[in-house]
Amino acid sequence: MNVINLFTVLVVVNMAWGLNFTEYVFGTNTNFMPAAFGDFNSDKLTDLFVVTEDGKTVEVLISQSEPPLMLAPGPEGGTSCTYKTLNIRNVAPGDFDGNGAMDVMIVSYNASVSPFYQVFILWGNLKEMTLNCGSEDTPLLTVSGHPLVMDYNGDMIPDLFGEDEQKNRMFWVFGPKREPPQAVPMSQGNLTNLTLPSSNAFIDLNDDLAADLWVTAKGQYEVWMKSGNDFKQTVITKLPNISVVIGQTSFADVNLDGEVEALVPVCKDASCSQSAVYIYSYGPDKWIELNVNFKDPSEKLWRYPNEALQGYRYTETITLRVGDYNLDGYPDFLVTLINPDNKPRVVLMENVKCEEACSTYPRKFAPKWNLFEDFGDTVLGTFCDFQEDGTLDVLLVRKDSDGKYQLGVYKDPTEYDAVFVKVLISTGRCYGADCQLQNIPYGTNQPGPSITYTITTATGGLQQSRATQLSQTAHYALQLPYTVFGLGRNWNFVEALKVGIPKGNNSETLSSSFTQIIPNSQLIVIPYPREHPSLWVSKLFITPSKAMLMTAGALVGTCLFVAAIIGILHRREMQQDKREKQQDAHKFHFDAM
C-alpha cells in the first residue's frame, strides 16, 4: 500500500512539475522582462536577454544543463549593463563586427526627451564573457522607429534597415571594424513612410532560399527583392478596407505546402471587438480571412489589446508569435487577448484542419482557452526550447497584483508521437584557423538564412516546409536563433534539407543541400567557405526521444530474453551430456575380456 501511495504522489508531482516549469528554469528570481534569445557564450545552449522593469539595465541569463537552467549575472557567468538615462525598448543580439563574438544592439526611447529612437551597440568579448557597455551619451544612430536587423550585402555581418530622423528609408551597413555603419539610402524615390510600430521582415518570399525584404509602409505592404547591390521593389499590396487597427505581420508556412504566408492580425473596429486574422496567399484572392473563433466556451468574446489595456507592457502592438507547439508540422501561434473585463491572457491558437465553412482556406486556428489560466494575467507568450530537446516550451510574462512582472514557463506534459528536426545556420566569417577566438561561433544570431526540407510521409506522399531564420527583430519579436520543424509521425529520414544565405552584391544565390537527416536531431550549418556551398561545414547532433529510448529498451530486452533462452538450452544440453558420460562409465566393456 505504501508503494502504491508513493507512486501516486510521484505521478502527481511529475504532472505539476511538467505544467509549471518556472522554478526548474529560473529558480526563485523571475522579475525580468524578456527581450531576446541568443547563444551568448557559444556553448550551443540558448541564453536569454532580459531588461529590468525600469528599462535601465540589460542582462544576459546564461543557460546551463542543470536547474535552474537560466543563471542571472553573477560569479558563475552572465553579464549586464546599467544606464542612468536610457529607457531600453528593444534588444537584438548579433555579431555586428564579424569576429565570432556576440554583440548586442539596444534601442532606447524616451518620448519626454526626443521623438526619435537611439541605437547603441554593446560590443562583446567572448573570452571574458562580457559586454562593453559604452557611453549612453553617444548613440551610434538616431532613427525614427525600431530598426530591422538584416544582412544588406550578404557578408554575414548583420546590418540595419529603417528610417532616419528625416524619415528617409536607410540601410546602415556594418563592417569588420567597430566603426559607425555606412548609411545607404534606398535608391527608389517616392516612397511612403514606414508604419510605427513597424513589422518589417527579412525573409525568403520567392522560394529561392535568399531573403527578401518585406516592408510595412503606411497604407501598403511592399516586397523588395535583392537586385545587384540594392533591393528592387516588386510587389505592393494593401489590406482590405475593413481593417481599422492593423497588428504586426508574422510569417509561417501555414498549410505545409512549402510556401511562406504572411499573417496579419486586424481589428475591424476601433475597439477591436471584431478581431480577425488575415493571411496573404499570393493568389488571385490575396487576402483571406482565416476561421478563428474569438468566443470562449462560456460565450465570452475576447479581442486584441487596444487602448483599453494601457498600463500593460508588451501590448502596444498586436503580435502573433509562431511556433510548432505539437510538432505536427503545422505552425501554431501565441497571441495576447483581453476578455470583456479587460483582463489579458495569452492564448495558444492551434493550427488544425478546417472541415466546415472553410471554402477559402483549408486550415484554421482553434484557441486553447484555459491552457495558461493558472499563470494569471499574462501579457506575453513566446516559444523557447529550454531543455534543448526539440520540443517547444512557452515563456510567459504575467503582471501580479502588486504591479510587478514575473516570468513563467509552461511545459506541455503530453507525449506527442511526433519527431522534429532543428536547424541552426551560423556565420561563416569566423571559422577554423581564420577565427581569432579559436572556437566555433555558434552564438552569432545570423538573420536571413533560409531553410526548406522534404520528407516522405507514412502514406507515401511528400511533406515540405520553409522558414527563414531570425526574420524579425523589432518590438520584442522574441524569435529563436534557430528553426524547429515538426515532422509529425514521419520517422523516415529527411530526404533533402536545403539552406541558403542572403545574396551579396552580385545577386548570386548561395545554397547547399544535405540529405538523409536523422529525425530528432539538430543540424548546425556553418557556411564556410561562403563562395563554395558544396564545402559548407555541417554538424549533426542527435537528440534521443522517449520513443527511441523505448525502442532501444525493447531491443535490449529482446536480446536479453533470447540470450536467456539460449543459456537455458545450453545448460540443459550440458547436463544431458554429463548424464550420458556417467552412463558410459558404468557400462560393461566386452572388449576388455
DOTORGU-192407 format. One record per residue: x, y, z of N, C-alpha, C in turn. Coordinates in steps of 0.02 Angstrom, whole numbers, plus 50000, padded with zeros to 5 digits. Layout:
N
XYZXYZXYZ ...
//
This chain:
593
500424993950000500005000050000500435006250000 500975006250040501425011950042501745013249974 501915007749941502225008449874501745011649825 501095009649829500595012549784500495019949798 500475021749862500395028849880500985032949855 501595030249864502195033749841502185034749766 501955029549730501925030149657501425035549636 500845035749672500335040849656500605047849667 500965048949723501255055449738501755057549685 502165052749664502665054349613502335056349547 501785052949529501445054649467501145061649470 500815063249528500515069849536501045075349534 501595074249570502135079149571502425080049501 502505074549465502785074849398502325078749351 501665077749358501205081349315501225088849330 501235090549395501265097649413501915100749390 502455097049399503115099549376503135100249301 502775095849267502765096149194502385102049167 501875104549204501475110149179501805116849195 501945118049259502275124249279503015122949290 503395125049241504105123349237504545129049262 504235134049293504585140449306505185139549352 505075136349409505615135849458506195131749432 506035126649392506565122449363507005126649315 506705131549282507085135549233507415141549266 507045145249307507305151649333507445151649408 507265146349443507325146649516506795151149545 506995155249594506515159749627506555166849601 507045168449560507135175249533506805175649465 506205178449461505835178749398505615185749378 505855190749412505645197649397506075200549341 505955198149280506315200449221505815201749165 506025205749116505645206949055506035203848997 505815198348968506195195148914506235199648853 506815199648821506925204148764507165200548702 507575195248709507835191848650508165185348672 508275180948623508635174648635509285174648595 509785171048620510415170348584510915166448625 511385163348591511905159348625512505163948638 512495167248695512995172348709513695169448716 513765163548747514435160748759514595154948712 514215154048658514355149148606514455142048634 514015139948679514045133148705513475128848680 513115131148628512545127748596511945127448642 511925131448695511345132148738511075139248731 510425140048723510135146548709510055150548773 510365156448775510325160948832509755165848822 509575169348875509005173948873509245180948891 509085185748848509245192748860508615196048890 508705199248946508135202248982508285209548998 507745213149013507795220149033507425220949099 507695224949143507355226249206506735230649193 506275230649241505635234249232505725241649220 506245244649249506345251849240506675253549173 506875248449135507175249549070507885252149071 508205251749129508885254449136509435249249128 509265242849134509775237649135509595232049087 510085229849047510015223949006510475218649035 510215212549043510585207049073510565200949027 511065196749034511095190448997511035184749048 510505180849043510425174949084510725169049048 511255166149077511625160849044511285154149056 511215150349001510885143849005511385138449025 511145133649064511555127949084511115121749083 511435115949090511065109549085510765107349151 510945110449206510675108649272510225114149297 509705112349336509245117549362509585121749415 509425128249419508995131849372509345132649304 508965131649251509265131649184509525138449163 509255143849193509465150649175509785154049235 510415156049228510785159149283510815166749272 510615170549323510685177749320511415179649325 511615185649302512325187649306512585187149376 513185184149382513495183149447514165179749438 514435176849491515095173649487515115167849438 514535164549426514525158649384514425160349310 514335166649294514265168449223513745173849214 513665175849150513185181149134513505187949138 513175192849110513425199649110512835204349107 512955210749122512425215749121512715222649109 512285227149086512465234149077511895238449105 512075243249146511585247649178511715254849158 511175258449143511225265349121510785269849165 510915276249164510545280949206509955284149169 510055285749106509545289649070509185285749016 509435280048996509125276348941508475273048964 508035271948916507425268148926507405262848871 507665256948886507775251748836507105248848813 506985249248747506355246948719506435240848674 507045239148656507145233148615507865230848620 507965224348612508635221248615508695216348557 509255216648521509365212048465510095209848466 510245203748488510935201248486511155199648415 511795200248402512075198548337512815200048335 513155197148286513875198248279513985204048230 513975210148255513975216048212514665218048188 515185214348206515855215648178516165209448148 515805203848147516035197848112516615194248144 516745195348209517315192048240517125185648277 516495183548274516285177348306516015178148376 516055184148405515805185348472515135188948468 514685187248514514025190248515514055197548539 513775201948499513675208948518512925209848531 512735215548557512035216748573511845223848551 511325224348511511035230848494510465232348541 510465238248570509905240448612509605246748582 508945247348588508585253148563508255256548622 508395263048630508125266848686507645272148660 507115273348700506625278448679506335281748741 506355288448740506065292348794505685298148763 505015297548760504605302348724504655309348754 504795309848819504835316448850505475320148832 505965316448805506605319548787506655320648712 506455315548672506535316048600506025311448566 505785313348507505315309048471505675303448433 506335303248436506715298348399506995292848446 507185287348414507465281648450508235281948444 508565279848497509295279648498509525272348495 510025271148453510295264448443511005264148469 511145258948510511815257848538512015250648522 512665249648512512945242948504513395241548563 513255236148600513685233948655514135228448627 514765230048619515225225248587515395219748637 515415213548611515515207748654516235205448656 516405202048711517055198948720516935191848743 517005187048697516835180048712517315176848761 517955178848759518435175748805518275177448878 518065183548890517915185548958517165185348973 516755183748921516025183348927515745189848956 515935195348926515695201848949515475206048890 515145211548905514945216448855515275223148871 515475226648819515725233448827515125238148827 514925240448886514295244148892514325250948857 514905253948852514975260248816514645266048851 514625271648817514345277748845513625278648822 513185280548868512495281748850512385288748821 512905292748819512845299548793512965300048718 513245294748688513425294948617513105289048581 512485289548560512165284048523512495283048455 512495276948432512775275348367512345278248311 511675277848320511205280348271510615283548306 510275288048271509635290748293509135289448236 508605285848251508145283548199507435285248219 506965284248172506265286048182505845280348211 506105274348213505735268548239506215262848252 505945257148273506375251448285506685249148219 507345248548215507655246048153507595238548148 507595236048086507595228948072508315226548064 508505221148097509165218148088509125213548027 509555214747978509555210847916510265210747888 510365207647831511035207347800510985210447731 511165216747725511065220547663511505217947606 512145216747620512625215047567512845207747568 512525203547607512685196347606513365194547631 513665198747675514335197147701514305193547768 513705191547788513595187947852513765192147913 513745198747905513785203447961513115207047963 512755206848018512095210048021512125217548007 511635219947970511545227047957510855229047982 510675235447972510035237947996509645241247939 508975241147946508545244547899508015248447938 507875254547916507375258647949507355265547918 507115270347958507085277247936507515281647981 507845286547950508255291147990507815296748018 508115301748046507735307148078507325311148028 507535311147965507165314747913506645310347878 506505304447906506015299747878506235296947810 506885296747799507145293647738507315286347752 507085281947708507255274847716507995273847707 508285269947750509015269347751509225262347771 509775260047740510135254147764510755256647800 510905253747858511525255147893511955248947892 512515249147855512915243347840513525243147884 513605237747922514175236747967514735233047930 515345234047954515925230647926516315226947980 516895224347962517285220348010517625224448064 517585231048059517885235248110517325238448152 517485239848214516985242748259516935250248247 516655251848189516575258848169515845260148156 515635266548155514945268048138514765265148070 514155262648062513975259447998513895264547943 513965262147881513875266347823513135266947807 512885272947799512175274147782512085273747707 511635269247685511485268247614510735269347604 510545274747569509825275947559509525271047509 508875269747516508515265947465508515269947400 508685266747345508795270347283508155272747250 507595269347261506975271147228506635276947262 506365281647224506055287547253505305286747264 504995292147288504265292347301504035286747347 504395286047402504235280847450503815283647506 503305279947528502905282047585503275280347649 503075283547703503395282447767503235275547795 503685272847835503565266447867503065267347924 502705261947938502225262247993502605262148060 502275264748110502565264648178502015262548226 502075256748258502635252048254502645248248188 503245246448167503335243048103503355235548113 503265231948058503345224648061503725222447999 504265225947984504685224047927505005217247940 505175213847886505465207147893505975205847838 506475201847855506995199647808506885192247798 506515190347745506265183547739506215181547666 506315175147652506275172447584505535171947563 505345175747512504645175747490504565173147419 505105171947381505035169447313505365162647304 505485159147359505705152047359506385150947326 506835155847330507505154847302508025154047357 507795153347421508225152447479508665158547493 508495164247465508835170447480508325175347508 508475178447565507995182647600507835188947560 507195190547559506945196647529506735201447585 506505207347566506335212447615505585213847612 505225212547667504515214047674504465220647713 504155225547684504115232247714503395233947729 503255236147790502595238447808502605246047809 502315248947756502275256247750501555258447763 501465264847767500795267447781500325265947723 499815262047738499305260347688499475254747641 500075251747647500255246547600500825242147626 500875236247595501435231747607501845231247543 502495230847551502945230747493503425224747500 503565221647443504065216347439504645218747396 505245218547424505855220647388506315214647380 506525213347318506985207947302507685210747292 508185206847312508875209047303509055209047229 509305214747204509495215447135510145219447132 510695216047113511335219347112511555221147182 511735227547192511955229647258511405233347296 510775232347275510225235747309509605231147306 509055233547333508425229847331507955233347281 507565229247245507105231747195506385229947215 505955235047214505255233947233504895229947179 504545224647200504205220247152503465219647165 503245220147226502535219147243502305224547291 501715227247279501385231847325500675229447335 500475228647397499795226247410499515229947471 498855230047476498525233447532498035228647564 497915229747629497415225747664496715228047643 496205223747654495515225847640495335232047680 494875235947654494685242247685494355241447753 494125235347769493775234347832494255234347892 494895234647881495385234547935495475241547963 495335242248028495415248648062496065248748102 496195243548140496825242848178497205236848149 497835237948131498235232748100498825231048145 498915224648159499465222448201500085220848161 500555217848193501185216048160501095209948115 501455210048060501445204448014501895198848041 501635192748040502035186848057502055182247996 502515177547996502615173347937502655166047957 502325161747917502335154547930502095150847869 502315144647862502045140247810501425136847840 500865140447837500265138547874499985131847851 499955130547786499645124447761500145119147738 500765119947757501295114947745501355113147671 501405118347630501485117247558502155119647532 502605121647578503255124047557503275131347538 502725134947549502685142147535502565145947600 502915151447609502835155547669502275160547658 501795160647706501245165447703501335170847756 501035176647741501035182147789500375182047828 500435182447895499855182547940499805189547971 499215192547968499125199247995498515199348041 498595200948105498015201848149497715208848139 497065209248131496735215648118496125216348162 495925222548174495295224248206494855227748155 494235225448150493765228448103493425234648130 493545236048195493275242148225493795244848274 493695250948297494195254148340494265250748407 493735247648432493775244448498494035237348494 494165234748434494405227948423493905222548444 493275224448451492775219348467492665214548409 492865216548349492855212148291493575210648270 493875205948304494565204048290494585198648236 495125198548198495175193748144495915192548128 496035187148090496715185648064496655184747989 497065188547952497075188047879497735184747858 497695181047803498285177747775498365180047703 498995181347685499155183447617499375177247578 498965175247531499075168747498499455169247432 499605175147408499965176247345499575173547285 498915172647293498495170247239498035175647214 497515173847175497055178847149496665182347205 496435178547255496135181547314496675182247367 497065187547363497675187947401497555187847476 497105191947502496985192247573496375188047590 496465183147633495925178547653495855178847728 495245179647752495115179547824495085172247848 495505170547897495515163847923494945162747972 494775156447980494255154548028494555154248098 494425159348138494655159748208494065161748251 493905157548300493345158948345493595162648407 493385168848416493615172848473493135172448532 492665167748530492225166648587492445160348624 492505160948691492705155148731492085150748744 492165144948776491595140448787491015143548825 491145148748865490595152148901490285157848861 490465158148796490195163248750490455170248764 490985170948803491285177548812491715179148751 491655185348727492025187448668492685190548689 493225187548665493885190148678494105194248617 494595198648628494825202948574495555204748583 495825207948532496515210148535496585216048583 497175216948612497285222948654497235229348613 496975234548644496965241148613497075246348667 496825252348658496955257548707496655255948775 496175251248779495865249448843496355245748889 496915243448861497395239548901498025243548916 497975250048920498545254148936498785252549007 499435252749017499715251049081500015244049083 499925240249030500215233549025500775233748974 501325230648991501895230048944501725225048888 502095225548834502065220948777501405221148739 500955225648755500305225748721500225231748674 500765235448662500705241248617500635239048545 500815232748529500725230148462500375223348467 499945221948419499625215348415500095210748378 500335205548412500855201348383500665193948389 500755190348334500675183048333501375180048332 501535176248385502205173148389502135165848370 502505163848318502385157448284502855152048310 502595145948315502995140048332502575133748326 502895128148310502525121748304502505118448372 501975119848408501905117748478501865110148485 501485106848442501385099548449501775095448397 502225098648360502675095348313502315091448259 501705093648241501345090248187501525092948119 501975097848116502185100848053501835107348037 501245108348066500855114448052500985119548108 501255125448091501425130348143500815133248177 500855133848243500345136948284500595144048303 500185147748341500445154248364500145155948432 500505160248467500295162948532500105170248522 499565172348555499325179148550499035181348616 499105187748632498805190448693498115193248676 497615190948713496925193348705496675196148771 496135200048769495835202648830495095200648830 494835199248890494135197348898493695203548908 493035202748915492605208648925492775212748987 493125209749035493325213449096494005216849088 494265216949026494915219949011495485216549048 495435210049057495975206049087496335202349031 497005202949028497365199748974497525192448988 497595188548935497825181648941498135179548875 498695175948879499005173048820498615166748801 498465166148737498065160448712498465157048656 498485150448659498785146448606498265145148552 498425147048491497995145748434498285139848395 497945134148398498195128048367497985127748294 498445126248251498335125548179498025118648165 497385118648146497035112248135496705112448066 496495106548044496155105947980495465109147984 495285112947934494635116247932494165112147887 493635109547918493195105047882492505108147867 492315113347905491665116447894491755123947882 491375126647836491395133847820492095136147805 492455132147766493155133647751493285133147675 492855136247637492935135747564493535139647538 493755144647578494295148947554494985146647575 495035142847631495695140747654495625134247694 496085129447685495995122847715496195122347788 496485127547818496695127147888496345132647928 496295131447993496015136448039496405136148104 496285141048148496635141248212496115140648268 496205135448309495745133948363496055136148429 495725140548467496015143048530496015137648585 496545137448623496595133348684496515138248743 495895139348763495745144948807496055144448876 496055138648906496245137948977496935135148988 497335134848936497995131648941498445135248991 498415141948991498855145949035498455149749089 497865147349103497425150849150497735151449219 498105146249241498395146249308498965151249316 499205154149262499765158849266499535166049278 498885167249282498635173949298498575178349237 498665184849246498585189849192499225189949151 499245185649101499845185149058499795190149001 500335193848989500335198948937500775197148878 501185192048885501625189848831501735182448834 501745179248776501915172248770502345171148709 502875167348717503305165748660503595158848670 503865155948616504115149148618504865149048632 505085143848669505795142748679505915135448698 506455132648676506635125848692507155126048749 506915126448811507365127448867507815121448880 507575115348868507985109448880508355107148818 508295110948764508635109248701508485102148679 507845100048686507645093348667507195093248606 507105099048574506705099448513505965100848523 505715100248585505015101848599504985108948627 504505112848603504465119848621504065120848685 504375124348733504035126648793503755133648780 503355136048826503055142748819503305147148876 503655152548858503875157548906503325162848912 503085163948973502535168548986502765174249031 502455180049023502555185749067501875187649096 501835187849161501195189749194501315195949236 500775199549247500785205349292500425203549356 500785203749411500485201949476500055207649503 499715206249558499275211249589499665217149616 500315216049632500725221649657501025225749600 500855224149538501085228049481501745225749452 502065220749482502705218349456502595212849404 503075212449358503045207349306503485201449324 503225195449313503585189249330503585184549270 504125180849263504185175949211503865169349233 503585165749185503325159149197503475154749138 503535148249150503685143549095503175137849098 502845136749043502375131149037502685125848993 502685119649020502935113948981502365109048972 502245107348910501695102848895501875095748917 501475092648961501635085848984501435080548934 501075082448880500855077548832501445074748792 501465068248785501985065048745501725064148674 501925068648629501695068148560502105062848523 501745058648486502095053648446502315056848381 502775061648388502995065548330503745066948337 504055068448281504775069748280504895076748250 505525078748252505695085548231506385085548199 506565091048169507255092548150507375099848166 507935101148198508115107848222508715110248181 508665116248154509185118748108509435125548132 510095126148135510425132448152510945133948099 510895139848069511405142048021511805147648054 512435146548062512875151348094513235155548042 513675159948065514075163948019514645159747992 514855161347931515425157847903516055162147903 516015168047934516585172647932517145170447979 516965167648035517465166048086517435158548100 517885154748067517875147548075518575144848063 518765139748101519405136548092519985141148108 520505140848067521115144648081521005152148071 520475154048034520355161048022520025164548082 519805160648130519445163548186519925165448242 519935171748261520395174048313520225170948381 519585169148391519385166448456519525159048462 519725155748407519905148748407519355144148432 518735145848418518175141348434517625142548383 517155137848380516615138348331516105143448355 515945148448314515485153748336514755151748327 514515147448372513815145448368513355151348383 513545155548431513095160848453513185167348417 512935167748356513015173948318512355176948294 511795173448304511135176048286511135178948216 511205174648167511255176748098510565177748067 510395183848044509735184948013509755183147939 509215180147914509125179247843509235172547812 509635167847842509695161247810509015157747805 508905154347749508265151047736508355143647733 507835140047754507865132747758507225129847729 507285124447692506715120547669506895113147672 506395108947686506525101747690505995097947652 506145091747636505675087147603505745080347637 505165077347654505155070847686504575066747658 504665060247652504135055747630503715053747690 503065054747686502625053347741502475045847745 502125043847799501955036847808501485034247753 501115038747721500655036747668500975036947599 501615038647596501965038847532501975045547498 501645050547526501655057247497502265061147518 502325067247493502885071647510502645077247556 503025078547608502895084047654503485088847651 503335095247644503865100147641503655106547676 504145110247699504005116547733504605121147723 504505127447740505015132647727505005137647785 505585140247802505625145347854506265149247844 506285155247874506875159547873507085161047944 507725160347957507995161348024508015168748042 507755170348101507775177248128507545182348077 506945181548053506685186048002506465192748030 506295193048096506065199248127506405200148195 506565206348211506925207748273506645213648312 506195217648282505955223648315505365222148360 505235226648408504645226448452504585219748488 505135217548517505145211348555504855205548515 505105204648454504875199048413505025192348447 505565192048486505735186148526505755179748484 506035180348424506145174448383506765170748407 506745164148399507315159948418507855160348365 508485159448384509035159848335509105153548294 508635148948299508635142748261507925141348238 507835136148197507175134248172507025127148192 506435125948219506205119148236505635117348189 505745112248148505225109648104504915103448136 504265103548149503925097448169503825093048107 503955086548114503885081948058503275077448064 502895078348119502325073948130502555066848145 502155062048127502315054948141502685051848083 503155055448056503545053048000504255051448024 504365045148038505005043048065505525041648012 505365043347949505845042247895506405047447899 506945046047865507475050947857507205056947818 507455062947834507305068847794507715068247731 507365067247674507725065847612508175071647591 507915077647596508305083447574508155089447619 508675092547642508615098747680509085103847648 508795109247622509175114247586509215120647627 509795123747626509885130047662510195135047613 510025141347622510305146647581510435152847623 510905156947602511075162947640510915169047597 510855175047628510675181047590511165182447533 510885185347480511285186947421511775192547435 512355192247401512835197647403512685202647348 513155206947334513055212147284513015209447213 513225203247202513175200447135512515196747123 512075196947173511405193947168511425186447154 511965183147172512015175947162511745172347224 511305167447213511035163547268511535158247289 511705158047352512165153047378511775148347423 511745142047403511355137147441511695130347437 511525126147486511805119447489511265114647512 511345108247496510855103247513511165097747554 510795095347604511015089947647510485084447645 510705078247640510225072747630510255067847689 509705063947694509645058547743509795060947814 509425066147834509495068847901509075064647949 509375062648004509025058448053508515062648091 507885060348098507395064048138507635064748211 507345069648245507535071148315508275072748321 508505077048277509205079148278509255086548263 509825089448281509965096448266510525096748215 510395100348161510885101348108511145108448114 511785109148124512115115648126512525116448062 512365121648024512705122847960513125129147968 513755128647950514215134347950514415135647878 514155140947847514285142247776514995144647764 515455140047769516165141647760516475136347715 516825138147662516905144847637516265147447602 516135153847610515495156647588515365155547514 515855156347472515755156147400515745148947373 515825143947415515845137047392515355132847434 514705133147418514205129647459514315122147466 514625119047415514735111847419515215109947475 515595114847500516085113547553515855115947621 515235118247626514995120847689515035115447744 515185117747803515285113147860514595111747892 514475105447906513845103547940514005099047999 513625099948052513705095948113513015093548134 512965087048147512325084048165512355081548237 511875083848278511825081848348511155078448357 511165072048378510555068148385510265069048455 509625070148458509265070748522508825064748530 509015059748572508595053748579507915055548609 507385053348576506715054448602506525048548647 505965049348683505735043948727505555037848686 505275039048626505095033348584505715029548562 506255033248546506875029948526507165026048585 507125028948645507375025348703506965019148717 506295019648708505865013848718506025008448667 506155010548604506345005748553506995002348570 507485006348592508135003448612508044998748671 507625000748720507484996348778507164989948757 506684990348710506344984248686506844979748650 507294982748610507794978748575508264975348624 508504979148675508944976148725508574970648764 507934971948781507544966948816507464960548776 507334961348711507264955548667507914951648664 508474955248658509124951848656509264948048721 509104951148777509194947848841508754941648847 508134942248823507674936548825507934930748783 508164932348722508444927148678509074924148710 509494928548739510104926048772509934921448830 509404923148868509194918848924508974912048899 508574911948845508344905548817508934901448793 509404904748759510004901048735510394898248794 510454902348847510814900048907510474894048939 509814894148944509444888548974509534882248932 509454882948866509534877048822510244874348825 510724879048828511424876848832511554873048897 511274875548952511364872149016511034865249015 510444864748986510104858248982510504853348940 510814855848886511214851548844511834849048881 512144853548921512724851548959512544846349011 511974847149044511754842249094511614835449062 511304835549002511174829348967511814825848946 512304829548923512964826648905513294823548966 513224826849023513534824249084513214817649104 512554817049099512214810749116512424805249068 512494806749004512694801648955513404799148970 513844803748992514524801549009514524797049070 514104798549119514064794349179513794787449162 513304787149116513044780649095513574776549059 513964779949017514504776348982515024773549030 515144777149084515644774849133515424768449169 514774767149174514514761149209514374755249162 514484756049098514374750549052514934745249057 514754738849043515244733449043515544732848973 516204733648968516544733548903516794726448889 516494723248839516684716448821517374716248788 517584721748761518244721748728518804720648778 518674722048843519194721348893519294714048914 518854709248895518924702248915519424698548871 
//
